[in-house]
Amino acid sequence: MNRIILIGNGFDLAHGLATRYKDFIADFWERQIEEVKNSKDWKNGRNFSNKFINVTYNKNFDFNKLKDDCTYKIGFLKTIVGAFAQNWCDIETIYFKELVKLKDNFDKTKPHEKQEIETLNYEFDQIEGELKEYLIRESKKKSLIDENHNLHPDFEKNLQNEIKNIIFNFEYPKNYTKRKFTNAKDEEILLLSFNYTKTAELYKQSNVIVNNIHGKLDKAEHPIIFGYGDEETDDSKQIEKLEVNEFLKKVKSVKYNKTSHYSQLEHFILQEDQPYEVFVFGHSCANCDRTLLNMLFENKNCESIRIFYNKADKNSFFDIYCNVYRQFVKEKKNVKNKVECEVEAIPLPSKAIIKPYILDYFLEEIKIPNEDFEYTLIGNNKKQTIKKSFYISKYQVKQKQYESIMGKNPSYFKGEDLPVESINWYHAIAFCNKLSKKYELEEVYSVKEITNWESLNYEDIPDRQNKKQWKNIEINTEKSGFRLPTETEWEFAATSGGKYKESDKKGSEDEKEGKYLFARNTKTNNLDLLGWHSENSYGRTHPVGQKQPNELGLYDMSGNVWEWCEDWHDDKTRCDRMARGSSWNDLAWGCRVSLRDFYEPSYRNNFIGFRLACSL
């Protein structure tokens, strides 16, 4: 019994790579905007032009509306922007629809009509070229995968316990009656990757074959395959009958002939007496790959198909199942016989495991003894409840992280690795929701006035200057997205899981070492070693993570910048939000972990920032 793992775009996303179409197109327009703004023509008050767009000069031009107010030189780009495409399969489908339009009106005797097909293919090639360059840039970014394509060690530990266990040691449900993969010497695993990246190669072992069926980014001998792959439709058959090769230029089955990957796949699935099961990892199984998927699923050697769904999307299993259903052409009854049922399905380890490691927002898991754990705050000696274990970030949010999501860096002290500051509570929760949205996590904060966090302008966030207001903010910490820690979570984490109390200070009168309890570790309670305060900061913030962490590996829990927390200072008056941790501007007594402070949510200053949290 062999095993085939279908690897799609969701697998790359799970590894911290922003490879969705929406990521690509957002980056494309950001680069277009920068190119226009920085061009000599625009700076000199002249019109701008490149191979994609023309822009008429206007000193008050609104670059947020560039895609609406430019003139398109690439017609296919205008088509996909106007069609509000959501994913890569949509792009391939839109291309095919454009091809069908040309097919319906095609006349071989008119040379200009063949030219129209050539133009469409040329324009599609331009989008493909931009995609390739984008993925190369994205693959080189520091994320979970370093420049040598090795996983970050913290993530590797989680990955071995999750994804690798599924690939190599999957536990079948009880009473499973079909043949099973046992990982014996004569059994093989085929990682069939539809991605252009190297992510699948992270799992290559002695009995594992990696087949990059759609090519690789960095291999000229394995060119990427981008096109349409549904040859079962009447339109596809009519296109073949035209006998015009230009129509077939983007047919995946035609392009498969450029490498040996397809023939290797055929050899694997057509072996006599070699049944296989299929695991779906992050692949939508949509019709853009229908011809190949039909060959896999309806093959007599295919015994079962198991869908690993996206836990963050409640419709994920159903959507993939419907797509798998569409791939069965000959006998639909085989679908229910081959596809394992939803009640036995498990999620692909991605968001729940990946979430703490997205970009370099590395979060530490903070475990509590039991659910609804009661913790007594040192600051006011009141018992508070922590509902369940949670994640909290090792570092305060950096300026480069904040600007990459919000498009602006309001900090007084500038530096990529300095903590972001001069932000109010509203700025902090807007960042959390925007970051959650980017990685398809559930938004924790609901604001009546905001329907689309992705398009929220920075100027529309409430501030003392603009006097805007967000009323009736709802907070649901059960959601999967990023958020601020509650005050109780913050103190529990600062004291290394409640390990240290005021009695654990050294007891001397030395203000920086023995008189107060700081965010200490097993070796020291010396504030000079643990954080930046008014006597060692030279009147400014410093790059995060330069001082010693506490026992849980959390940095700057005492000093550098105050950190917004989720709570109201007073649930009755609801005027101020809590902040903890102190700053570069505070004396030693102000950096003790018990100190509580609070500010109006619209207040901001160069000593207030934040760190991230999220629920398990």
Buried (B, 14 or more C-beta within 10 A) or exposed (E): BBBBBBBBBBBBBBBBBBBBBBBBBBBBBEBBBEBBEEBEEBEEEEEBBEEBBEBEEEEEBEBEEBBEBBEBBBEBBBBBBEEEBEBBBBBBBBBBEBBBEBBEEBEEEEEEBBEBBEBBBEBBBBBBEBBBBBBEEBBEEEBBBEEEEEBBEBBBEBBEEBBBEBBBEBEBEEEEEEEBBEBEEEBBBBBBBBBBBBBBBBBEEEBBBBBBBBBBBEEEEBBBBBBBBBBBBEBBEBBEEBEBEBBBBBBBBBBBEEBEBBEBBEEBBEEEEBBBBBBBBBBBBBBBBBBBBBBBBBBEBBBBBBBBBBBBBEEBBEBBBEBBBBBBEEEEEBBEEBBBEEEEBBBBBBBBBBBBBBBBBBBBEBEBEEEEBEBBBBBEEEEBEBBBBBBBBBBBBBBBBBBEBBEBBBBEBEBEBBBBBBBBBBBBBBBBBBBBBBBBBBBBBEBEEBEEBEEBEEEBBBBEEEEBEBEEBEBEBEBBBBBBBBBBBBBBBBBBBBEBEEEEBBEEEBBBBBBBBBBBBEEBBBBBBBBBBBEBBEEEBBBBBEBBBBBBEBBBBBBBBBBBBBBBBEEEEEEBBBBBBBBBBBEBBBBBBBBBBBBEBBBBBBBBBBBBBBBB
